[in-house]
Amino acid sequence: MVPTTVTPLPVDVTTTTTSATTHGDALSLAAWSPAISAEGAAATLNTHNGGYDLPSVDVCFHDKYSDIVSRDAANWISIDEWKAFGLSRSVTTTIPASVSTTGTSVAARDVNVAQLTVTEGGVEKTIDAAIGFGHGVANLKCGDCYIVKTSGTNLPEGSWIHNDANFDELIAYDKQTRYSVIRTVDIATWSLEISDPALYYLLPLDGRIDHSTQPVYQRVDCKEVMGSAQQ
């Protein structure tokens, strides 16, 4: 008898029910919008080749600071504070060890992920979110934070990947919802460049191929994000 490989059903590993020692105050999430540049063009996830990775950022890369929170406000979070917060989060991998990448060009890398208590649609839950730096979105500038969300893949039905069993588990994994919280350090352009670990935590297969993934986002208060993190 020829052995068969059973592909496991996808499990949403980004939404957890694991109890932590200390639960943070819930971060309130509102409506999601497609990510756009300052000019209103679609913004798609892209790499800055490590330049926005947590250990690499020390300054804002332009002189455009937040119009929402002033630098002397109690809820202003500096680059050093955000970096320390991000680097203190649990280290996991961008692709879970339970998802096979054998026979593909996809490789897992380490990423700092926070467990955040959030409320959405009147429901409180815990989500896993990669922490990073990057470009702004829409009118968000240096000092602003936003959360981005990806779910699903836009691989064409006729793509050769569907005929390669090595990608079956990755395709199933891409059906899950994944999150990242970004502290803005650069301008909002059509190329939504963020920390590489956060980027590859979010990207589905098609986004890895042609950087076509336009996530949805919403602005969040940086300090409230940190306050919602489970310790």
C-alpha contacts under 8 A as a table, 3 or more apart, distances in Angstrom:
res1	aa1	res2	aa2	distance
7	T	168	D	6.89
7	T	169	E	6.21
8	P	169	E	7.31
9	L	172	A	7.09
10	P	172	A	5.53
10	P	173	Y	5.79
10	P	175	K	7.23
10	P	176	Q	7.13
11	V	173	Y	7.73
11	V	176	Q	7.18
12	D	15	T	5.93
12	D	16	T	7.96
12	D	176	Q	5.33
12	D	177	T	6.85
13	V	16	T	6.45
13	V	128	D	7.92
13	V	176	Q	7.59
14	T	127	I	5.60
14	T	128	D	4.80
14	T	129	A	7.37
14	T	176	Q	7.56
14	T	177	T	6.59
14	T	178	R	5.74
14	T	179	Y	7.42
15	T	125	K	7.48
15	T	126	T	5.76
15	T	127	I	4.33
15	T	128	D	6.04
16	T	125	K	7.72
16	T	126	T	5.49
16	T	127	I	5.93
16	T	128	D	7.14
17	T	125	K	7.50
17	T	126	T	6.40
20	A	23	H	6.23
20	A	230	Q	6.11
20	A	231	Q	6.56
21	T	230	Q	7.41
21	T	231	Q	6.20
22	T	230	Q	5.56
22	T	231	Q	5.20
23	H	117	T	6.95
23	H	228	S	7.24
23	H	229	A	6.93
23	H	230	Q	4.65
23	H	231	Q	6.75
24	G	116	L	7.23
24	G	117	T	6.12
24	G	227	G	5.50
24	G	228	S	3.94
24	G	229	A	5.03
24	G	230	Q	5.16
24	G	231	Q	7.57
25	D	117	T	6.70
25	D	224	E	7.91
25	D	227	G	5.90
25	D	228	S	4.61
25	D	229	A	7.71
26	A	116	L	7.62
26	A	117	T	4.77
26	A	118	V	4.57
26	A	119	T	6.06
26	A	124	E	7.35
26	A	228	S	5.26
27	L	116	L	7.55
27	L	117	T	6.18
27	L	118	V	4.39
27	L	119	T	6.10
27	L	224	E	6.33
27	L	225	V	6.37
27	L	228	S	5.65
28	S	118	V	5.69
28	S	119	T	4.94
28	S	120	E	6.40
29	L	118	V	6.78
29	L	119	T	6.01
29	L	120	E	5.16
29	L	121	G	7.94
29	L	218	Q	7.84
29	L	220	V	7.88
30	A	120	E	6.65
30	A	121	G	7.71
30	A	218	Q	7.41
31	A	218	Q	6.99
32	W	216	V	5.73
32	W	217	Y	5.34
32	W	218	Q	5.48
33	S	216	V	5.08
33	S	217	Y	5.46
33	S	218	Q	6.52
34	P	42	A	7.51
34	P	214	Q	6.71
34	P	215	P	6.03
34	P	216	V	4.25
34	P	217	Y	6.26
35	A	42	A	6.26
35	A	43	A	5.29
35	A	44	T	7.37
35	A	137	V	6.20
35	A	138	A	7.18
35	A	214	Q	6.19
35	A	215	P	5.79
35	A	216	V	5.34
35	A	217	Y	5.85
36	I	39	E	7.66
36	I	40	G	5.30
36	I	41	A	5.28
36	I	42	A	4.52
36	I	43	A	4.52
36	I	137	V	5.79
36	I	138	A	5.28
36	I	188	A	7.78
36	I	189	T	7.54
36	I	190	W	6.62
37	S	40	G	5.07
37	S	41	A	5.22
37	S	42	A	6.34
37	S	43	A	5.59
37	S	136	G	7.83
37	S	137	V	5.60
37	S	138	A	4.86
37	S	139	N	7.92
37	S	188	A	4.93
37	S	189	T	4.41
37	S	190	W	5.04
37	S	191	S	7.98
38	A	41	A	7.54
38	A	137	V	6.72
38	A	138	A	4.39
38	A	139	N	5.63
38	A	187	I	7.95
38	A	188	A	5.28
38	A	189	T	6.26
39	E	138	A	7.36
39	E	189	T	7.74
40	G	138	A	6.75
41	A	189	T	7.95
41	A	190	W	6.01
42	A	190	W	5.82
42	A	214	Q	6.87
43	A	137	V	7.69
43	A	189	T	6.62
43	A	190	W	4.03
43	A	191	S	5.56
43	A	192	L	5.50
43	A	214	Q	5.88
43	A	215	P	7.98
44	T	190	W	6.28
44	T	191	S	5.55
44	T	192	L	5.28
44	T	211	H	6.49
44	T	212	S	5.74
44	T	213	T	5.14
44	T	214	Q	4.35
44	T	215	P	6.97
45	L	191	S	6.38
45	L	192	L	4.65
45	L	193	E	5.96
45	L	194	I	7.54
45	L	199	L	7.04
45	L	203	L	7.68
45	L	207	G	7.52
45	L	211	H	6.06
45	L	212	S	7.10
45	L	213	T	5.71
45	L	214	Q	6.35
45	L	215	P	7.34
46	N	191	S	5.94
46	N	192	L	5.48
46	N	193	E	4.60
46	N	194	I	6.91
46	N	199	L	7.18
46	N	211	H	5.92
47	T	50	G	7.37
47	T	192	L	7.91
47	T	193	E	5.04
47	T	194	I	6.25
47	T	195	S	7.24
47	T	196	D	6.01
47	T	199	L	7.02
48	H	51	G	5.47
48	H	52	Y	6.46
48	H	193	E	5.52
48	H	194	I	6.59
48	H	195	S	7.20
48	H	196	D	7.18
49	N	52	Y	7.86
49	N	196	D	6.85
50	G	53	D	5.16
50	G	56	S	7.51
50	G	195	S	6.33
50	G	196	D	5.71
51	G	56	S	6.06
51	G	57	V	7.12
51	G	195	S	7.26
52	Y	56	S	6.15
52	Y	57	V	5.88
52	Y	132	G	7.42
52	Y	133	F	5.44
52	Y	134	G	5.71
52	Y	193	E	7.95
52	Y	194	I	5.90
52	Y	195	S	4.59
52	Y	196	D	7.28
53	D	56	S	5.37
53	D	57	V	6.71
53	D	132	G	6.57
53	D	133	F	6.59
53	D	194	I	7.56
53	D	195	S	4.27
53	D	196	D	6.12
53	D	197	P	7.23
54	L	57	V	6.04
54	L	83	K	5.68
54	L	86	G	7.14
54	L	87	L	7.12
54	L	132	G	5.94
54	L	133	F	6.53
54	L	195	S	6.85
55	P	83	K	7.06
57	V	79	I	7.52
57	V	133	F	7.66
58	D	79	I	6.52
58	D	80	D	7.15
59	V	79	I	7.00
59	V	185	V	7.31
60	C	63	D	7.28
60	C	142	C	6.28
60	C	185	V	4.63
60	C	186	D	6.28
61	F	185	V	6.00
61	F	186	D	5.23
61	F	187	I	7.94
62	H	142	C	7.95
62	H	185	V	7.72
62	H	186	D	6.17
62	H	187	I	7.21
64	K	141	K	6.07
64	K	142	C	6.29
64	K	187	I	7.69
65	Y	141	K	5.26
65	Y	142	C	4.60
65	Y	143	G	6.38
66	S	69	V	5.76
66	S	70	S	6.64
66	S	140	L	6.53
66	S	141	K	4.79
66	S	142	C	5.49
66	S	143	G	5.57
66	S	144	D	5.87
67	D	70	S	7.09
67	D	140	L	7.82
67	D	141	K	7.43
68	I	144	D	7.50
69	V	73	A	6.52
69	V	75	N	7.26
69	V	76	W	6.31
69	V	143	G	7.47
69	V	144	D	7.39
70	S	73	A	5.28
70	S	76	W	6.64
71	R	76	W	5.66
71	R	143	G	7.93
72	D	76	W	6.76
73	A	76	W	5.33
75	N	221	D	7.67
75	N	222	C	7.34
75	N	223	K	5.53
76	W	143	G	7.03
76	W	222	C	7.46
76	W	223	K	7.13
77	I	81	E	6.06
77	I	82	W	6.46
77	I	143	G	6.87
77	I	222	C	6.34
77	I	223	K	6.35
78	S	81	E	5.14
78	S	82	W	6.23
78	S	143	G	7.16
79	I	82	W	5.18
79	I	83	K	5.98
79	I	143	G	7.91
80	D	83	K	5.01
80	D	84	A	6.07
81	E	84	A	5.17
81	E	85	F	6.13
82	W	85	F	5.01
82	W	86	G	6.06
82	W	183	R	7.35
83	K	86	G	5.15
83	K	87	L	6.06
83	K	132	G	7.97
84	A	87	L	5.27
84	A	88	S	6.06
85	F	88	S	5.29
85	F	89	R	6.70
85	F	226	M	7.30
86	G	89	R	5.47
86	G	112	N	6.27
86	G	113	V	7.60
86	G	114	A	7.63
86	G	131	I	5.41
86	G	132	G	6.94
87	L	112	N	6.30
88	S	112	N	7.74
89	R	112	N	5.39
89	R	113	V	5.68
89	R	114	A	5.46
90	S	112	N	5.51
90	S	113	V	5.56
90	S	114	A	6.62
91	V	110	D	6.30
91	V	111	V	5.49
91	V	112	N	4.60
91	V	113	V	6.27
92	T	96	P	7.89
92	T	110	D	5.67
92	T	111	V	5.52
92	T	112	N	6.43
92	T	113	V	6.83
93	T	96	P	5.90
93	T	97	A	7.66
93	T	108	A	5.89
93	T	109	R	5.31
93	T	110	D	4.51
93	T	111	V	5.56
93	T	201	Y	7.75
94	T	108	A	5.29
94	T	109	R	5.53
94	T	110	D	6.30
94	T	111	V	6.21
94	T	197	P	6.91
94	T	198	A	7.86
94	T	200	Y	6.04
94	T	201	Y	4.34
94	T	202	L	7.97
95	I	99	V	6.71
95	I	107	A	7.62
95	I	108	A	5.10
95	I	109	R	7.47
95	I	201	Y	6.98
96	P	99	V	5.51
96	P	108	A	7.76
97	A	100	S	7.09
99	V	169	E	5.82
99	V	170	L	6.59
99	V	173	Y	7.40
100	S	166	N	7.69
100	S	169	E	6.21
100	S	170	L	7.20
101	T	104	T	5.54
101	T	105	S	7.60
101	T	106	V	6.12
101	T	107	A	6.95
101	T	166	N	6.97
101	T	167	F	7.17
101	T	169	E	7.86
101	T	170	L	7.18
102	T	166	N	6.43
103	G	166	N	5.62
104	T	166	N	6.43
104	T	167	F	6.85
109	R	197	P	6.79
110	D	197	P	6.59
111	V	130	A	6.75
111	V	197	P	5.01
111	V	198	A	6.61
111	V	201	Y	7.45
112	N	130	A	5.75
112	N	131	I	6.11
112	N	197	P	7.74
112	N	198	A	8.00
113	V	128	D	6.20
113	V	129	A	5.30
113	V	130	A	4.20
113	V	131	I	6.01
114	A	128	D	5.61
114	A	129	A	5.28
114	A	130	A	6.21
114	A	131	I	6.88
114	A	229	A	6.33
114	A	230	Q	7.51
115	Q	126	T	6.41
115	Q	127	I	5.68
115	Q	128	D	4.65
115	Q	129	A	6.49
115	Q	229	A	5.61
115	Q	230	Q	5.61
116	L	126	T	5.47
116	L	127	I	5.37
116	L	128	D	6.31
116	L	129	A	7.17
116	L	225	V	7.38
116	L	228	S	5.32
116	L	229	A	4.48
116	L	230	Q	6.07
117	T	124	E	7.03
117	T	125	K	5.83
117	T	126	T	4.57
117	T	127	I	6.62
117	T	228	S	5.32
117	T	229	A	6.40
117	T	230	Q	7.09
118	V	124	E	5.60
118	V	125	K	5.56
118	V	126	T	6.07
118	V	127	I	7.24
118	V	228	S	7.18
119	T	122	G	6.02
119	T	123	V	5.23
119	T	124	E	4.20
119	T	125	K	6.26
120	E	123	V	5.30
120	E	124	E	6.53
120	E	125	K	7.95
127	I	179	Y	7.74
128	D	178	R	7.58
128	D	179	Y	6.69
129	A	178	R	7.15
129	A	179	Y	4.67
129	A	180	S	4.48
129	A	181	V	6.30
130	A	179	Y	6.48
130	A	180	S	4.39
130	A	181	V	6.25
130	A	197	P	7.77
130	A	198	A	5.26
130	A	201	Y	7.08
131	I	180	S	5.82
131	I	181	V	5.18
131	I	182	I	6.16
131	I	198	A	6.41
132	G	180	S	7.42
132	G	181	V	6.41
132	G	182	I	4.92
132	G	183	R	6.48
132	G	194	I	6.73
132	G	195	S	5.25
132	G	197	P	7.90
132	G	198	A	6.08
133	F	182	I	5.03
133	F	183	R	4.88
133	F	184	T	5.86
133	F	185	V	6.43
133	F	194	I	5.70
133	F	195	S	5.56
134	G	182	I	6.24
134	G	183	R	6.51
134	G	184	T	5.25
134	G	185	V	5.64
134	G	186	D	6.25
134	G	192	L	7.53
134	G	193	E	5.67
134	G	194	I	3.95
134	G	195	S	6.15
135	H	184	T	5.52
135	H	185	V	6.05
135	H	186	D	4.54
135	H	187	I	5.34
135	H	188	A	5.37
135	H	189	T	7.24
135	H	192	L	5.84
135	H	193	E	5.61
135	H	194	I	6.26
136	G	139	N	7.40
136	G	140	L	5.12
136	G	141	K	5.53
136	G	142	C	7.32
136	G	144	D	7.76
136	G	184	T	5.05
136	G	185	V	7.09
136	G	186	D	6.01
136	G	187	I	5.37
136	G	188	A	4.20
136	G	189	T	7.49
136	G	192	L	7.56
137	V	140	L	5.38
137	V	141	K	7.79
137	V	187	I	7.91
137	V	188	A	4.87
137	V	189	T	7.36
137	V	192	L	7.60
138	A	188	A	6.09
139	N	188	A	7.32
140	L	144	D	5.81
140	L	145	C	7.74
140	L	184	T	7.27
140	L	188	A	7.11
140	L	219	R	7.99
141	K	144	D	5.70
141	K	184	T	5.95
141	K	185	V	7.05
141	K	186	D	6.86
141	K	187	I	6.40
141	K	188	A	7.37
142	C	183	R	7.57
142	C	184	T	4.81
142	C	185	V	4.62
142	C	186	D	6.18
142	C	187	I	7.72
143	G	183	R	6.40
143	G	184	T	5.69
143	G	185	V	6.82
144	D	183	R	5.94
144	D	184	T	5.49
144	D	219	R	7.62
144	D	220	V	7.80
144	D	221	D	7.23
144	D	222	C	6.93
145	C	181	V	6.92
145	C	182	I	5.53
145	C	183	R	4.42
145	C	184	T	5.93
145	C	219	R	6.02
145	C	220	V	5.52
145	C	221	D	6.04
145	C	222	C	5.32
146	Y	181	V	5.71
146	Y	182	I	5.56
146	Y	183	R	6.82
146	Y	184	T	7.95
146	Y	217	Y	6.59
146	Y	218	Q	5.53
146	Y	219	R	4.14
146	Y	220	V	4.98
146	Y	221	D	7.62
146	Y	222	C	7.94
147	I	179	Y	6.86
147	I	180	S	5.64
147	I	181	V	4.31
147	I	182	I	6.32
147	I	217	Y	5.47
147	I	218	Q	5.65
147	I	219	R	6.40
147	I	220	V	6.59
148	V	179	Y	5.62
148	V	180	S	5.39
148	V	181	V	6.37
148	V	182	I	7.85
148	V	215	P	6.19
148	V	216	V	5.62
148	V	217	Y	4.28
148	V	218	Q	6.83
149	K	177	T	6.83
149	K	178	R	5.65
149	K	179	Y	4.61
149	K	180	S	6.74
149	K	202	L	7.54
149	K	215	P	5.68
149	K	216	V	5.43
149	K	217	Y	6.24
150	T	177	T	5.71
150	T	178	R	5.40
150	T	179	Y	6.65
150	T	202	L	6.17
150	T	203	L	7.36
150	T	204	P	7.91
150	T	215	P	5.33
150	T	216	V	6.86
151	S	174	D	6.63
151	S	175	K	5.81
151	S	176	Q	5.63
151	S	177	T	4.43
151	S	178	R	6.43
151	S	204	P	7.83
152	G	174	D	5.14
152	G	175	K	4.30
152	G	176	Q	6.55
152	G	177	T	7.39
152	G	204	P	6.90
153	T	171	I	7.74
153	T	174	D	6.17
153	T	175	K	7.01
153	T	204	P	5.63
153	T	205	L	6.64
153	T	206	D	6.26
153	T	207	G	7.98
154	N	206	D	6.13
155	L	159	S	6.48
155	L	205	L	7.49
155	L	206	D	5.63
156	P	159	S	5.24
157	E	162	H	7.47
158	G	162	H	7.37
159	S	162	H	5.87
159	S	163	N	7.64
160	W	163	N	5.30
160	W	164	D	6.72
161	I	164	D	5.15
161	I	165	A	7.94
161	I	167	F	6.46
162	H	165	A	7.33
162	H	167	F	7.34
162	H	168	D	7.41
164	D	167	F	5.94
164	D	168	D	7.35
165	A	168	D	5.18
166	N	169	E	7.40
167	F	170	L	5.22
167	F	171	I	6.10
168	D	171	I	5.22
168	D	172	A	6.31
169	E	172	A	5.04
169	E	173	Y	6.08
170	L	173	Y	4.89
170	L	174	D	6.15
170	L	205	L	7.66
171	I	174	D	5.16
171	I	175	K	6.98
171	I	205	L	7.38
172	A	175	K	5.56
172	A	176	Q	7.76
173	Y	176	Q	5.77
174	D	177	T	7.75
174	D	204	P	5.46
174	D	205	L	7.34
178	R	201	Y	7.50
178	R	202	L	5.80
179	Y	202	L	6.63
180	S	198	A	6.32
180	S	202	L	7.21
182	I	194	I	7.44
183	R	222	C	7.27
184	T	187	I	7.95
188	A	191	S	7.98
188	A	192	L	7.28
189	T	192	L	6.40
193	E	199	L	7.99
194	I	198	A	6.93
194	I	199	L	6.12
195	S	198	A	5.40
195	S	199	L	6.03
196	D	199	L	4.82
196	D	200	Y	6.11
197	P	200	Y	5.42
197	P	201	Y	6.11
198	A	201	Y	4.99
198	A	202	L	6.35
199	L	202	L	5.29
199	L	203	L	6.10
200	Y	203	L	5.17
203	L	206	D	7.88
203	L	207	G	5.53
203	L	208	R	6.25
203	L	213	T	7.19
204	P	207	G	5.39
204	P	208	R	6.50
204	P	213	T	7.74
205	L	208	R	5.16
205	L	209	I	6.54
206	D	209	I	5.11
206	D	210	D	6.34
206	D	211	H	7.28
206	D	212	S	7.00
206	D	213	T	7.41
207	G	210	D	5.46
207	G	211	H	4.34
207	G	212	S	5.10
207	G	213	T	4.98
208	R	211	H	5.84
220	V	224	E	7.46
220	V	225	V	7.10
221	D	224	E	5.19
221	D	225	V	6.26
222	C	225	V	5.13
222	C	226	M	6.47
223	K	226	M	5.13
223	K	227	G	6.15
224	E	227	G	4.84
224	E	228	S	6.09
225	V	228	S	5.17
225	V	229	A	6.59
226	M	229	A	5.41
